[in-house]
Amino acid sequence: MRKKVCRLFLLPLFLTVVLASCEQENEPFLDLGYRYYQIKLGQTNTFAVDSIYFSALSNSSDTVRCFIKETIDVLQIDSFSKTYKVNTYLSYDTSKGWNWYDFYFYRTDTNSVQRIEGNTSRLIFVYPVIKNKKWNVNTYNSNIQEFAYYKQVGFQYNNYINCTEIILREEINFIEEKVLKEVYAENLGLVFRYFSNINITNSIKDGVTVTFRRI
């Protein structure tokens, strides 16, 4: 009788454990995409920057190359976020050294990344990273609404296997080209940025394009 009672007690217990383990095995892993935006104290990022200046007056263009280096120098932590100070350095010939150029801040939490320059904060990255996810870049400032979205997620860009592409601005037609887009690679962060502010008159361009490439 005692053995029967034990079996009756243990059988539901066994089934509960089995069902719980099955639920855990079948529960999908939610990948929020934190690996795409990497910020760490002591981190250094270096970019080759190519600027092309178009002149409608002379119907010509001029290309200038420089290099930008970012160093993550200071970290402050509060209850909900981390704030990093980023110093930037400029060089036209890296063999001759670097000159300090500017600084700004990143503020990160479990939901987003903000870039703070002066008194202006822009919402540049949000989680989870999902194709076509859209957000207002100016959520934390008084500027008019500007919307960004994830155009591609999990694609290969050049030699970077797993990337996501953000479109922050894309106005291309017969009279203008105004674009700002960025590509972030898994475990690295920003690897490519393209900016253009071009006016077009009778196929003649006036303005500038700037391309950042991680090196």
C-alpha positions as CSV (number, residue, x, y, z in Angstrom):
1,M,0.0,0.0,0.0
2,R,2.8,2.4,0.9
3,K,4.6,1.7,-2.4
4,K,1.4,2.4,-4.3
5,V,0.9,5.7,-2.5
6,C,4.5,6.6,-3.3
7,R,4.1,5.8,-7.0
8,L,0.9,7.9,-7.1
9,F,2.7,10.8,-5.6
10,L,5.9,10.5,-7.7
11,L,4.1,10.1,-11.0
12,P,2.6,13.6,-11.1
13,L,5.9,15.0,-9.8
14,F,7.8,13.3,-12.6
15,L,5.4,14.5,-15.2
16,T,5.6,18.1,-13.9
17,V,9.4,18.0,-14.2
18,V,9.4,16.5,-17.7
19,L,6.8,19.1,-18.9
20,A,8.7,22.0,-17.4
21,S,11.9,20.8,-19.0
22,C,10.2,20.5,-22.4
23,E,8.8,24.0,-22.0
24,Q,12.3,25.4,-21.3
25,E,13.7,23.5,-24.3
26,N,11.1,24.8,-26.6
27,E,11.1,28.4,-25.3
28,P,12.6,30.6,-28.1
29,F,15.7,32.6,-27.4
30,L,15.0,36.4,-27.8
31,D,17.9,38.0,-29.4
32,L,17.7,41.8,-28.8
33,G,20.7,42.6,-31.0
34,Y,23.0,44.1,-28.3
35,R,26.0,42.6,-30.2
36,Y,25.5,45.2,-33.0
37,Y,26.3,48.2,-30.8
38,Q,29.5,47.6,-28.9
39,I,30.7,50.3,-26.4
40,K,33.4,49.4,-23.8
41,L,35.7,51.5,-21.7
42,G,39.2,51.8,-23.3
43,Q,37.8,50.9,-26.8
44,T,39.3,52.6,-29.9
45,N,37.6,52.9,-33.2
46,T,39.4,54.2,-36.3
47,F,37.8,55.3,-39.6
48,A,39.0,56.5,-43.0
49,V,36.8,59.4,-44.0
50,D,36.5,60.5,-47.7
51,S,34.7,63.7,-48.4
52,I,33.8,64.8,-52.0
53,Y,32.9,68.4,-52.5
54,F,30.9,69.2,-55.6
55,S,30.8,72.8,-57.1
56,A,28.0,73.7,-59.4
57,L,29.8,77.0,-60.2
58,S,32.8,75.3,-61.7
59,N,31.1,72.0,-62.4
60,S,33.9,70.1,-60.7
61,S,34.6,68.0,-57.6
62,D,37.3,67.7,-55.1
63,T,38.1,64.8,-52.8
64,V,39.7,65.1,-49.3
65,R,40.7,62.1,-47.1
66,C,41.3,62.2,-43.4
67,F,41.2,59.8,-40.5
68,I,39.1,59.9,-37.3
69,K,39.9,58.0,-34.2
70,E,37.5,57.6,-31.3
71,T,38.6,56.5,-27.8
72,I,36.1,55.6,-25.0
73,D,37.7,57.3,-22.0
74,V,35.2,57.8,-19.2
75,L,32.4,55.6,-17.9
76,Q,29.6,56.7,-15.5
77,I,27.0,54.3,-14.2
78,D,23.7,55.1,-12.6
79,S,20.7,52.9,-11.7
80,F,19.3,52.7,-15.3
81,S,22.1,53.6,-17.7
82,K,25.7,53.9,-18.6
83,T,27.3,57.1,-20.0
84,Y,30.5,57.0,-21.9
85,K,32.7,60.0,-22.9
86,V,34.2,59.7,-26.4
87,N,37.2,61.8,-27.4
88,T,37.8,62.1,-31.1
89,Y,41.1,62.7,-32.9
90,L,41.8,63.9,-36.4
91,S,44.7,63.1,-38.8
92,Y,45.5,63.7,-42.4
93,D,48.5,61.4,-42.2
94,T,48.5,58.9,-39.4
95,S,52.3,58.4,-39.6
96,K,52.5,62.0,-38.3
97,G,50.3,61.5,-35.3
98,W,46.8,62.6,-34.2
99,N,45.3,66.0,-33.1
100,W,42.5,66.2,-30.6
101,Y,39.3,67.2,-32.4
102,D,36.2,67.0,-30.3
103,F,34.2,65.0,-27.7
104,Y,30.7,63.7,-27.3
105,F,28.8,61.1,-25.1
106,Y,27.0,57.8,-25.5
107,R,24.3,56.9,-23.1
108,T,23.1,53.3,-23.1
109,D,20.4,51.3,-21.4
110,T,18.6,48.0,-22.0
111,N,16.3,49.7,-24.6
112,S,18.4,52.1,-26.6
113,V,21.6,54.1,-27.3
114,Q,21.7,57.9,-27.3
115,R,24.4,60.1,-28.8
116,I,24.8,63.4,-26.9
117,E,26.6,66.4,-28.5
118,G,26.4,69.7,-26.6
119,N,22.9,69.8,-25.2
120,T,21.3,67.7,-27.9
121,S,20.6,64.0,-27.5
122,R,19.7,61.9,-30.5
123,L,18.3,58.4,-30.3
124,I,20.5,56.5,-32.7
125,F,19.9,52.8,-31.8
126,V,16.9,50.9,-30.3
127,Y,16.3,47.4,-29.2
128,P,15.3,44.8,-30.2
129,V,17.0,45.1,-33.6
130,I,14.2,44.0,-36.0
131,K,13.9,44.7,-39.8
132,N,11.7,47.7,-40.5
133,K,11.5,48.7,-36.8
134,K,11.1,52.5,-36.8
135,W,11.7,55.2,-34.2
136,N,12.0,59.0,-33.8
137,V,15.6,60.1,-33.6
138,N,14.6,63.3,-31.8
139,T,12.6,61.7,-29.0
140,Y,14.9,63.3,-26.4
141,N,15.2,66.8,-27.9
142,S,12.9,69.6,-29.1
143,N,13.6,69.2,-32.8
144,I,11.0,68.1,-35.3
145,Q,10.4,64.4,-35.7
146,E,12.9,62.5,-37.8
147,F,12.4,58.7,-38.2
148,A,15.0,56.0,-38.6
149,Y,14.5,52.3,-39.3
150,Y,16.4,49.1,-39.7
151,K,16.5,48.4,-43.4
152,Q,18.4,45.1,-43.2
153,V,19.3,42.8,-40.3
154,G,21.7,39.8,-40.4
155,F,23.2,40.5,-43.8
156,Q,26.8,40.5,-45.1
157,Y,28.5,43.8,-45.8
158,N,31.9,43.4,-47.4
159,N,33.9,41.1,-45.1
160,Y,31.6,41.6,-42.1
161,I,29.3,38.6,-41.9
162,N,26.5,39.6,-39.7
163,C,25.4,43.3,-40.0
164,T,22.4,45.6,-39.6
165,E,21.7,48.7,-41.7
166,I,20.0,51.8,-40.4
167,I,18.4,54.4,-42.7
168,L,18.2,57.8,-40.9
169,R,17.5,59.8,-44.0
170,E,16.9,59.0,-47.6
171,E,15.6,61.6,-50.0
172,I,16.8,60.9,-53.6
173,N,15.2,62.5,-56.6
174,F,16.1,64.6,-59.7
175,I,16.9,67.7,-57.7
176,E,18.5,66.5,-54.5
177,E,20.2,63.7,-52.7
178,K,20.0,63.8,-48.9
179,V,21.0,60.6,-47.3
180,L,22.3,59.4,-43.9
181,K,22.7,55.6,-43.4
182,E,24.9,53.4,-41.2
183,V,26.0,49.8,-41.1
184,Y,26.9,48.0,-37.8
185,A,28.7,44.7,-37.6
186,E,28.3,42.0,-34.9
187,N,30.7,42.5,-32.0
188,L,32.3,45.6,-33.6
189,G,29.8,48.4,-33.9
190,L,29.9,51.0,-36.7
191,V,31.7,49.9,-39.8
192,F,30.2,52.2,-42.4
193,R,28.5,55.6,-42.6
194,Y,27.4,57.5,-45.6
195,F,26.1,61.1,-45.6
196,S,25.2,63.2,-48.6
197,N,23.7,66.7,-48.9
198,I,23.6,67.4,-52.7
199,N,21.5,69.7,-54.8
200,I,21.1,68.9,-58.5
201,T,20.4,71.3,-61.3
202,N,20.4,70.0,-64.9
203,S,22.5,67.0,-63.7
204,I,25.1,69.3,-62.1
205,K,25.8,68.6,-58.4
206,D,26.4,71.1,-55.6
207,G,27.2,70.0,-52.1
208,V,29.1,67.2,-50.3
209,T,29.2,63.5,-49.7
210,V,31.1,61.9,-46.7
211,T,31.9,58.2,-46.3
212,F,33.2,56.6,-43.1
213,R,34.8,53.2,-43.3
214,R,36.2,51.3,-40.3
215,I,39.9,50.4,-40.5
